């Protein structure tokens, strides 16, 4: 049994060596996966007040509870190995269903339920270092996240059952958000390329802002821009890549 394990390890390392990232190597690949988003407090909890649906004093007395929202990602990427095992990697990642759910409640009674979702195109530029003959690696670098379309906002409140629920396709105020991406990657040789698994953390510097209709202090209809979230997300993807 011990001999078989030794032979298997030698074969894996030997095969992995065939995929070691040598200078001048190009890599192309694609990945699919999901992400769990969590973010800092923002101004979305005041949305019911801005829209004239909840009195402001409630917001100073009751907590705003957020829950994580799973979102989905698909990616294509390309890398060029500058020197042995050190690559520059470019990606185009579609991040769908980003956002969160939130509840404003008091003594177990829900005053309002809020939901936010939107889609973005994330473009990271990453430095990737491979080791163990290319079977493991680490990567890090900046990213830009460009919102696609509008943010979908949904709010409902038992205090106003006649509304049934209020949905808004709100214009996003930002051209983009900016941040850092860092993570680890693993690869298993298979056929002409390798299967890859990627675990990474996204950290945005600036918040997503949306424009929503509401009322000013005089009761006149106006549009307010509110910061709804600053992205933090843990992303897991699986895919396949070819090097040549």
TITIMAR-257275 format. One record per residue (C-alpha): x, y, z. Coordinates in steps of 0.2 Angstrom, whole numbers, plus 2048, in hexadecimal, padded with zeros to 3 digits. Example, Ala and Ser with C-alpha at 12.3 -4.5 7.8 and 13.67 -1.06 7.14 Angstrom:
83E7EA827/8447FB824/
***
This chain:
800800800/80E80C805/8178087F4/80780B7EA/80581C7F3/8178217EF/81581C7DD/8058267DC/80E8367E3/81D8347D7/8118337C8/8078427CE/81684C7D0/81E8467C0/80E84A7B6/80C85B7BF/81E85F7BA/81885E7A8/80C86D7AC/8198777B6/8178897B0/82788E7A6/82B89F7A0/8218A3790/813898793/80189D78F/7F2897799/7E0898794/7D189279E/7C08947A5/7B88917B6/7A68907BE/7A28927D0/79989C7DD/79C8A97EA/7968AE7FC/7958C07FE/7968CA80E/7998DD810/79A8EB81B/78B8F5821/784902814/77590D812/76990180A/7608FF81B/75A911819/75190D809/74090B811/74291C819/748924809/73891D800/72D92480E/728912813/72F912825/73291F832/744924835/743922847/74090F844/75190E83C/75A91584B/752908857/7528F884D/7608ED846/7638E9834/7688D7832/7708D1822/7728C081B/77E8B980E/7798B77FC/7818AA7F1/7858B07E0/78C8A77D1/79B8AA7C6/7A28A57B5/7B38A97AF/7C08A97A1/7D28AC7A4/7E38AD79C/7F48AD7A3/8068B079D/8158A97A7/8218B77A8/82F8AC7B1/82E89A7B7/81E8987C2/81A8AB7C2/80C8B07B7/8018BF7B3/7EF8BA7B2/7E08C47AB/7CE8BF7AE/7BC8C47A8/7B08BE7B6/79D8C07B6/7978C17C7/7848BE7C8/7778C07D6/7838CA7E1/77B8D37F0/7728CF800/7628CD809/75E8D7819/7518D9826/74C8E8831/7438E0840/73D8E5851/73A8D885F/7388CA852/72C8D5847/7338D8835/7318EB831/7388E981F/7418DC815/74E8E2808/7578D97FA/7648DF7EE/76C8D67DF/7778DB7D0/7838D47C4/7948DA7C0/7A38D77B4/7B38D57BF/7C48D77B7/7D28D27C2/7E48D37BD/7EE8C77C8/7FF8C17CB/8008AE7CD/80E8A47D4/80E8917D2/8178847DC/8178717DF/81A86F7CC/80B87A7C8/7FE8707D3/7FC87F7DF/7FD8917DE/7F98A27E6/7F28B17DD/7EF8C47E1/7EB8D47D9/7DF8E37D6/7CE8E17CD/7C18ED7C6/7AF8E87C7/7A38EF7BA/7908EE7BE/7868E77B0/7748EE7AF/76B8F47BE/7698EE7D0/7598E57D4/7528EB7E5/7438E37ED/73B8E97FD/72C8E3806/7248E7817/7168E0822/7128F2827/70D8F5815/7048E580F/6FB8EF802/70B8F17F8/70F8DE7F8/7218E27F4/72A8EF7EB/7378EB7DD/7438F87D5/74F8F67C7/75B9047CE/76890C7C4/77A9097CB/7839197CE/7959127CD/79E90F7BD/7A89027C6/7AF8FC7D7/7C18F87DA/7C98EC7E6/7D58DE7E9/7D48CB7E5/7DF8BE7ED/7DE8AB7EE/7E589A7EB/7E488E7DC/7E787B7DA/7E88717CA/7E785F7C6/7ED8597B5/7E08527AA/7E184F797/7EA85D78E/7E886979C/7E28697AE/7D386B7B9/7D587A7C5/7CD87F7D5/7CE8917DB/7C98997EC/7CB8AB7EE/7C68BB7F8/7BF8CB7F0/7C18DB7F9/7B98EB7F1/7BF8FD7F7/7B09077F2/79D9037F4/7909007E7/78490F7E6/77290E7DF/76691C7DA/7549197E2/7449247E2/73F92B7F2/73993B7FB/74294A801/73E953812/73095D809/72894D803/72D9507F1/7329417E6/7459417E4/7539357DF/7609307EC/7709277EA/77491B7F8/78390F7FB/77C8FE7FC/78B8F37FF/79E8F17FE/7A28E07F7/7AB8D3801/7AA8C17FA/7B18B07FB/7B18A87EA/7B38957E5/7B58907D3/7B98807C9/7BF87F7B7/7CB8797AA/7DB8817A3/7E787E794/7F9883794/804885784/
***
